[in-house]
Amino acid sequence: MKPTCPGNPLERYRSRREFLYVGLLGGLGLTLPGFLQQQALGAQKFYATKEGVAKGIIHIFLPGGLAHQESFDPKPFAPSEYRGPFGAIDTSIPGIQFGEKIPQLAKLANKMTVIRSMSHGEAAHERGTHNMFTGYRPSPALQYPSIGSVISHELGSQNNLPPYVCVPSVPNEFANSGFLSSAYGPFALGSDPAQGNFQVRDLNLPGNVSEERFARRRSLLETVDHHFRSMEESDAIDSMDAFYQHAYKLISSEKAREAFNLKAETDAMKDLYGRHAPGQRLLLARRLIEAGTRFVSITAGGWDHHDNIKGGIERDLPSVDQAIAALITDLEQRGMLDETLVMVTTEFGRTPKINPTSGRDHWPRVFSVMLAGGGIKQGLVHGSSDALGGEVDTDGVTVEDLATTVYHQIGITADKELMAPGNRPIEIVDGGKIIESILA
């Protein structure tokens, strides 16, 4: 990626941009236009990538580190200090059990693949999160782009929608564009869909700006643009015009705005997903994928249960269970599951043994993730942990393997090189392999 140089002609027009914002756009916020402006400023030659089996991806990230023992990989025959406070229940896969607090997902186990043999070497929250969002171990020398940003870079937008959206906000610094231009960073909603007054910032005109007034402002802006163009002949002006046109298109596109309109969903559908944060975030994610967004990332709950893991799981896991089960069911009923990859990940696992404060500590040596749809096999458990849930026992999977497989399903070759600052070619993923055994 060619870095922005201090002599970039666009820098000379900063006052012009500020003038247009203050004098013409008035109450129109700059979060969305800023996002689009960065796309214009940062875009380089586009390298086309073929679309894969999955047309869109919903990434459900459980920050803090969900205990595999209390979710997808229970140990009912281990001693009580390892087994933990909950029992195990049968799933729709014969002979496979999940933790008792995810009964709805247990019923849908025949629709998914669970990987019980994930591992990496990072026991710190930030480093574990970096791994799962980028497919890379952290490096002091380079900021790697998130999976969503790479998909945005490679596949671009469709239907006037941002290709990469975070619900409700950018969850961490590693969900961003890294060494790629910030043009490929996520569009964040700015508010939570679970709130009763939910409204996406920038997609609606300010209350004091009518459609007619908006059209007049646009006309006035075009007049001023013409004036500046007559005074300052530069390709950069055309680039800025393209940015403004894109911003107008998104704000004025009824189809784009409708993708964010949760009010269009029935009460029955909202109840199916659950009237809580995980449920309404995932319902919105489905709407965005259905409308054409490529990658939606949501976060749900907090899973850093060093103390009282029983209380933490009882508080947060039932709503996540309901929401993810509803998403899979809804996608299948709409005929979307085969083309939508649902991915549930977390930072790392938790220690095999319950600690003195009735919790579990950080444990990256083995944990579980779940995949459904998007060309993934149904009714499969891949790999295993040992009898106490402390080590990978069979068919280990690395972060690089998982990222390579996800990219493959959406049509991106993971060893393709992208250009980092200093004209350094960097592979999208370094060293991963496609997990062929989980592909349908």
C-alpha positions as CSV (number, residue, x, y, z in Angstrom):
1,M,0.0,0.0,0.0
2,K,1.5,3.3,-1.0
3,P,1.5,5.5,2.0
4,T,-0.1,9.0,2.0
5,C,2.7,11.5,1.5
6,P,2.8,14.9,3.1
7,G,2.7,16.5,-0.3
8,N,-0.6,14.8,-1.3
9,P,-2.7,17.5,-3.1
10,L,-5.7,16.6,-1.0
11,E,-4.1,18.0,2.0
12,R,-4.2,21.4,0.4
13,Y,-7.9,21.3,0.3
14,R,-8.5,20.6,4.0
15,S,-10.0,24.0,4.5
16,R,-12.3,23.4,1.5
17,R,-13.6,20.2,3.1
18,E,-14.1,22.0,6.4
19,F,-15.9,24.8,4.6
20,L,-18.3,22.3,2.9
21,Y,-19.0,20.6,6.2
22,V,-19.6,23.7,8.3
23,G,-21.2,25.9,5.7
24,L,-23.2,23.5,3.6
25,L,-23.7,20.2,5.2
26,G,-24.7,21.7,8.5
27,G,-26.1,19.0,10.7
28,L,-25.0,16.1,8.5
29,G,-22.5,14.2,10.7
30,L,-19.1,13.3,9.4
31,T,-18.8,9.7,10.7
32,L,-20.3,8.1,7.5
33,P,-18.8,10.6,5.1
34,G,-15.5,10.3,6.9
35,F,-15.6,6.6,6.4
36,L,-16.3,7.1,2.7
37,Q,-13.7,9.8,2.4
38,Q,-11.1,7.4,3.7
39,Q,-12.2,4.9,1.0
40,A,-11.5,7.5,-1.6
41,L,-8.2,8.6,-0.2
42,G,-6.9,5.2,0.5
43,A,-8.0,3.2,-2.6
44,Q,-5.3,1.6,-4.7
45,K,-5.5,-0.6,-7.7
46,F,-8.2,-3.3,-7.0
47,Y,-7.2,-6.9,-7.4
48,A,-10.3,-8.8,-8.2
49,T,-11.0,-11.9,-6.1
50,K,-13.6,-14.4,-7.2
51,E,-16.6,-14.9,-4.9
52,G,-16.6,-18.2,-3.0
53,V,-19.3,-20.5,-1.6
54,A,-20.0,-18.0,1.2
55,K,-21.3,-14.7,0.0
56,G,-21.2,-13.2,3.5
57,I,-19.8,-13.9,6.9
58,I,-21.2,-13.2,10.4
59,H,-18.5,-13.3,13.0
60,I,-19.7,-13.6,16.6
61,F,-16.9,-12.8,18.9
62,L,-17.2,-13.7,22.6
63,P,-14.6,-11.4,24.3
64,G,-12.7,-12.4,27.4
65,G,-12.4,-16.1,26.6
66,L,-15.4,-18.5,26.7
67,A,-14.7,-21.7,28.7
68,H,-14.9,-24.6,26.3
69,Q,-15.8,-26.9,29.3
70,E,-19.0,-24.9,29.9
71,S,-20.0,-24.7,26.2
72,F,-18.9,-26.9,23.3
73,D,-16.5,-29.3,25.0
74,P,-17.9,-30.4,28.4
75,K,-16.0,-33.0,30.5
76,P,-18.8,-34.9,32.3
77,F,-16.5,-37.7,33.5
78,A,-13.7,-35.6,34.8
79,P,-13.3,-35.0,38.6
80,S,-15.6,-32.2,39.9
81,E,-12.7,-29.7,40.1
82,Y,-12.2,-30.1,36.4
83,R,-15.8,-30.8,35.3
84,G,-17.1,-27.5,36.7
85,P,-20.5,-26.4,38.0
86,F,-22.6,-27.6,35.1
87,G,-23.6,-30.9,33.5
88,A,-23.6,-32.0,29.9
89,I,-26.6,-32.6,27.6
90,D,-27.0,-34.7,24.4
91,T,-27.0,-33.0,21.1
92,S,-28.6,-33.8,17.7
93,I,-25.3,-35.5,16.8
94,P,-25.3,-39.1,18.3
95,G,-22.7,-39.5,21.0
96,I,-21.9,-35.7,21.2
97,Q,-22.7,-33.6,24.2
98,F,-22.6,-29.8,24.8
99,G,-22.7,-27.9,28.1
100,E,-26.2,-27.8,29.6
101,K,-26.4,-24.0,29.2
102,I,-26.6,-24.1,25.4
103,P,-29.6,-26.4,24.9
104,Q,-30.8,-24.6,21.7
105,L,-27.5,-24.9,20.0
106,A,-27.3,-28.6,21.1
107,K,-30.5,-29.2,19.2
108,L,-28.9,-27.6,16.1
109,A,-25.6,-29.4,16.4
110,N,-26.5,-31.3,13.2
111,K,-26.3,-28.0,11.3
112,M,-22.8,-27.0,12.4
113,T,-19.2,-27.9,12.7
114,V,-17.5,-27.6,16.2
115,I,-13.8,-27.4,16.3
116,R,-12.6,-28.7,19.7
117,S,-8.9,-28.5,19.0
118,M,-8.1,-24.8,18.4
119,S,-5.0,-23.5,20.1
120,H,-2.5,-20.7,20.0
121,G,0.3,-19.5,22.3
122,E,-1.1,-16.2,23.5
123,A,-2.6,-16.0,27.1
124,A,-3.0,-12.2,27.2
125,H,-6.4,-10.7,26.2
126,E,-5.0,-8.3,23.6
127,R,-2.8,-10.8,22.0
128,G,-5.4,-13.5,21.9
129,T,-7.9,-11.1,20.4
130,H,-5.3,-10.0,17.8
131,N,-4.9,-13.6,16.7
132,M,-8.6,-14.2,16.2
133,F,-9.3,-11.0,14.3
134,T,-6.3,-11.0,12.0
135,G,-5.0,-14.6,11.7
136,Y,-1.6,-13.4,12.8
137,R,0.4,-13.3,16.1
138,P,1.0,-9.7,17.1
139,S,4.1,-8.0,15.8
140,P,5.8,-4.7,17.1
141,A,6.9,-4.0,13.5
142,L,3.5,-4.2,11.7
143,Q,-0.2,-3.7,12.3
144,Y,-2.0,-6.5,10.5
145,P,-5.5,-5.9,9.0
146,S,-8.5,-7.7,10.4
147,I,-10.3,-10.4,8.4
148,G,-13.2,-8.0,7.7
149,S,-10.8,-5.4,6.3
150,V,-9.1,-7.8,4.0
151,I,-12.5,-8.9,2.7
152,S,-13.4,-5.3,2.2
153,H,-10.2,-4.7,0.3
154,E,-10.6,-7.8,-1.9
155,L,-14.3,-7.9,-2.6
156,G,-15.5,-4.3,-2.2
157,S,-19.0,-3.1,-1.6
158,Q,-22.3,-4.0,-3.2
159,N,-25.8,-2.5,-3.1
160,N,-24.4,0.8,-1.7
161,L,-23.6,-0.9,1.6
162,P,-20.4,-0.8,3.5
163,P,-18.6,-4.2,3.0
164,Y,-17.6,-4.5,6.6
165,V,-19.8,-3.5,9.5
166,C,-19.2,-3.8,13.3
167,V,-22.3,-4.1,15.5
168,P,-22.7,-2.0,17.6
169,S,-19.2,-0.5,17.5
170,V,-15.6,-1.4,16.7
171,P,-14.9,-3.9,19.4
172,N,-11.1,-3.5,19.6
173,E,-8.1,-2.0,17.8
174,F,-7.5,-5.2,16.0
175,A,-10.8,-5.1,14.2
176,N,-9.4,-2.3,12.0
177,S,-7.6,-2.1,8.7
178,G,-4.0,-2.4,10.0
179,F,-1.4,-1.7,7.3
180,L,-4.2,-1.3,4.7
181,S,-5.8,2.0,4.1
182,S,-8.4,3.0,6.7
183,A,-10.7,3.0,3.7
184,Y,-11.1,-0.7,4.4
185,G,-11.9,-0.3,8.1
186,P,-15.3,-1.1,9.5
187,F,-18.4,1.0,9.5
188,A,-19.6,1.1,13.1
189,L,-23.3,1.7,13.9
190,G,-22.7,4.1,16.9
191,S,-25.6,2.7,18.8
192,D,-26.9,-0.7,20.0
193,P,-29.8,-2.4,18.1
194,A,-31.1,-3.6,21.4
195,Q,-31.9,0.0,22.4
196,G,-35.5,1.0,21.9
197,N,-34.6,4.2,20.1
198,F,-32.0,2.5,17.8
199,Q,-31.0,4.5,14.8
200,V,-27.8,4.2,12.7
201,R,-26.0,7.5,12.7
202,D,-25.6,9.2,9.3
203,L,-28.0,7.0,7.4
204,N,-30.9,9.4,8.1
205,L,-31.0,13.1,7.5
206,P,-30.9,15.3,10.6
207,G,-34.3,16.2,12.0
208,N,-34.0,19.8,10.7
209,V,-33.0,18.8,7.2
210,S,-35.9,17.8,4.8
211,E,-35.4,15.9,1.6
212,E,-36.0,19.1,-0.3
213,R,-33.4,21.0,1.8
214,F,-31.0,18.1,1.4
215,A,-31.4,18.3,-2.4
216,R,-30.8,22.1,-2.3
217,R,-27.6,21.6,-0.3
218,R,-26.5,19.0,-2.7
219,S,-27.1,21.4,-5.6
220,L,-25.2,24.1,-3.7
221,L,-22.4,21.8,-3.0
222,E,-22.1,20.9,-6.7
223,T,-22.0,24.7,-7.5
224,V,-19.2,25.2,-5.1
225,D,-17.4,22.1,-6.4
226,H,-17.6,23.6,-9.9
227,H,-16.1,26.8,-8.6
228,F,-13.2,25.1,-7.0
229,R,-12.7,22.9,-10.0
230,S,-12.4,26.0,-12.2
231,M,-9.8,27.4,-9.9
232,E,-7.8,24.3,-9.0
233,E,-7.2,21.8,-11.7
234,S,-6.4,18.6,-10.0
235,D,-7.3,14.9,-10.2
236,A,-7.7,15.0,-6.5
237,I,-10.8,17.2,-6.8
238,D,-12.5,14.5,-8.9
239,S,-11.6,12.0,-6.2
240,M,-13.2,14.2,-3.6
241,D,-16.3,14.5,-5.8
242,A,-16.5,10.7,-6.0
243,F,-16.4,10.6,-2.2
244,Y,-19.2,13.0,-1.9
245,Q,-21.3,11.3,-4.5
246,H,-20.8,8.0,-2.6
247,A,-21.8,9.6,0.6
248,Y,-25.0,11.0,-0.9
249,K,-25.8,7.7,-2.6
250,L,-25.7,5.8,0.7
251,I,-27.6,8.4,2.6
252,S,-30.3,8.8,-0.1
253,S,-30.5,5.0,-1.0
254,E,-33.7,3.7,0.4
255,K,-32.5,0.1,-0.1
256,A,-29.3,0.8,1.9
257,R,-31.1,2.5,4.7
258,E,-33.7,-0.3,4.9
259,A,-31.0,-2.8,5.6
260,F,-30.5,-1.1,9.0
261,N,-34.3,-0.8,9.7
262,L,-35.0,-3.3,12.5
263,K,-38.5,-1.9,12.7
264,A,-39.3,-3.8,9.6
265,E,-38.9,-7.1,11.5
266,T,-42.0,-8.6,13.0
267,D,-42.4,-8.9,16.8
268,A,-42.3,-12.7,16.4
269,M,-38.9,-12.5,14.7
270,K,-37.5,-10.2,17.4
271,D,-38.8,-12.6,20.0
272,L,-37.2,-15.5,18.2
273,Y,-33.8,-13.9,18.4
274,G,-34.4,-12.5,21.9
275,R,-35.1,-8.9,23.1
276,H,-31.6,-8.6,24.4
277,A,-28.2,-7.4,23.0
278,P,-27.1,-10.6,21.4
279,G,-30.5,-11.2,19.8
280,Q,-31.0,-7.8,18.3
281,R,-27.4,-7.5,17.1
282,L,-27.6,-10.8,15.3
283,L,-31.0,-9.9,13.8
284,L,-29.5,-6.8,12.4
285,A,-26.5,-8.8,11.1
286,R,-28.8,-11.1,9.2
287,R,-30.5,-8.0,7.6
288,L,-27.2,-6.6,6.6
289,I,-25.9,-9.8,5.1
290,E,-29.2,-10.3,3.3
291,A,-28.9,-6.8,1.8
292,G,-25.3,-7.3,0.6
293,T,-22.8,-6.5,3.3
294,R,-19.9,-8.9,3.0
295,F,-18.7,-9.2,6.7
296,V,-20.5,-8.3,9.9
297,S,-18.7,-8.6,13.2
298,I,-20.7,-8.6,16.5
299,T,-19.6,-9.0,20.1
300,A,-21.7,-10.6,22.8
301,G,-21.3,-10.8,26.6
302,G,-18.1,-10.9,28.6
303,W,-16.4,-14.2,29.4
304,D,-13.3,-13.4,31.5
305,H,-14.6,-15.6,34.4
306,H,-11.7,-15.7,36.8
307,D,-14.3,-15.7,39.6
308,N,-17.7,-17.3,39.9
309,I,-17.8,-18.9,36.5
310,K,-21.2,-20.4,37.4
311,G,-22.8,-17.0,37.9
312,G,-21.2,-15.5,34.8
313,I,-22.3,-18.4,32.5
314,E,-25.8,-18.3,33.9
315,R,-26.0,-14.6,33.3
316,D,-24.7,-14.4,29.7
317,L,-24.8,-17.8,28.0
318,P,-28.6,-18.4,27.6
319,S,-29.1,-15.2,25.6
320,V,-26.2,-16.1,23.3
321,D,-27.5,-19.6,22.9
322,Q,-30.9,-18.3,21.9
323,A,-29.6,-15.7,19.5
324,I,-27.1,-17.9,17.6
325,A,-29.7,-20.7,17.4
326,A,-32.2,-18.2,16.0
327,L,-29.7,-16.9,13.5
328,I,-29.0,-20.4,12.1
329,T,-32.6,-21.3,12.0
330,D,-33.6,-18.0,10.3
331,L,-30.8,-18.3,7.7
332,E,-31.8,-21.8,6.8
333,Q,-35.5,-20.9,6.5
334,R,-34.7,-18.0,4.2
335,G,-32.4,-20.2,2.0
336,M,-29.4,-18.2,3.1
337,L,-27.4,-20.6,5.3
338,D,-25.6,-22.3,2.4
339,E,-24.2,-18.9,1.3
340,T,-23.7,-17.4,4.8
341,L,-20.8,-18.5,7.0
342,V,-21.6,-18.1,10.7
343,M,-18.4,-18.1,12.8
344,V,-18.3,-18.1,16.7
345,T,-14.9,-17.5,18.2
346,T,-13.3,-16.2,21.4
347,E,-9.9,-15.1,22.6
348,F,-8.8,-18.5,24.1
349,G,-10.1,-21.2,26.4
350,R,-10.1,-21.4,30.2
351,T,-7.9,-23.5,32.5
352,P,-8.9,-27.2,33.0
353,K,-9.1,-26.9,36.8
354,I,-11.5,-24.6,38.7
355,N,-9.4,-22.1,40.7
356,P,-9.8,-21.1,44.4
357,T,-12.3,-18.3,43.5
358,S,-14.6,-20.7,41.6
359,G,-13.4,-19.5,38.2
360,R,-11.2,-20.5,35.4
361,D,-8.1,-18.6,34.2
362,H,-6.7,-17.9,30.7
363,W,-5.8,-21.0,28.7
364,P,-4.8,-20.7,25.0
365,R,-3.5,-24.3,24.7
366,V,-6.9,-25.7,23.6
367,F,-10.4,-24.2,23.1
368,S,-13.4,-24.4,20.8
369,V,-14.9,-22.5,17.9
370,M,-18.1,-23.1,15.9
371,L,-18.8,-22.7,12.2
372,A,-22.1,-23.1,10.4
373,G,-23.3,-22.6,6.8
374,G,-21.2,-21.2,4.0
375,G,-20.1,-24.5,2.7
376,I,-19.1,-26.0,6.1
377,K,-20.1,-29.6,6.9
378,Q,-23.1,-30.2,9.1
379,G,-23.1,-32.4,12.1
380,L,-19.4,-32.6,12.6
381,V,-17.0,-32.3,15.6
382,H,-13.5,-31.8,14.4
383,G,-10.6,-32.6,16.7
384,S,-10.6,-33.2,20.4
385,S,-9.1,-32.1,23.7
386,D,-7.8,-34.5,26.3
387,A,-9.8,-36.0,29.1
388,L,-9.4,-32.9,31.3
389,G,-9.7,-30.3,28.6
390,G,-6.2,-29.1,29.0
391,E,-4.4,-30.0,25.7
392,V,-5.2,-30.8,22.1
393,D,-5.6,-34.5,21.7
394,T,-6.4,-35.0,18.0
395,D,-6.5,-32.9,14.8
396,G,-5.1,-29.6,16.1
397,V,-6.2,-26.4,14.4
398,T,-4.2,-23.2,14.4
399,V,-5.4,-19.7,14.1
400,E,-3.7,-19.6,10.7
401,D,-5.6,-22.7,9.6
402,L,-9.0,-21.2,10.7
403,A,-8.3,-17.9,8.9
404,T,-7.1,-19.6,5.7
405,T,-10.3,-21.7,5.7
406,V,-12.6,-18.8,6.3
407,Y,-10.9,-16.8,3.5
408,H,-11.2,-19.8,1.2
409,Q,-14.9,-20.1,1.7
410,I,-15.5,-16.5,0.7
411,G,-13.2,-16.8,-2.3
412,I,-9.9,-15.3,-1.1
413,T,-6.6,-17.0,-1.5
414,A,-4.9,-16.7,1.8
415,D,-1.3,-16.7,0.6
416,K,-1.9,-13.8,-1.7
417,E,0.4,-10.9,-0.9
418,L,-0.8,-7.4,0.0
419,M,1.5,-4.5,0.0
420,A,2.5,-3.1,3.4
421,P,4.3,0.2,4.0
422,G,7.8,0.3,2.6
423,N,6.6,-1.8,-0.4
424,R,6.8,-4.9,1.7
425,P,4.7,-7.8,0.4
426,I,2.8,-9.5,3.2
427,E,0.7,-12.7,2.8
428,I,-2.9,-12.4,3.9
429,V,-2.2,-15.4,6.1
430,D,1.3,-16.8,6.7
431,G,1.4,-20.6,6.8
432,G,-2.1,-21.7,7.3
433,K,-3.8,-24.6,5.6
434,I,-7.4,-25.1,4.5
435,I,-9.1,-27.5,6.9
436,E,-10.5,-29.7,4.1
437,S,-12.2,-32.2,6.4
438,I,-14.7,-29.6,7.6
439,L,-15.8,-28.5,4.1
440,A,-19.0,-29.8,2.6
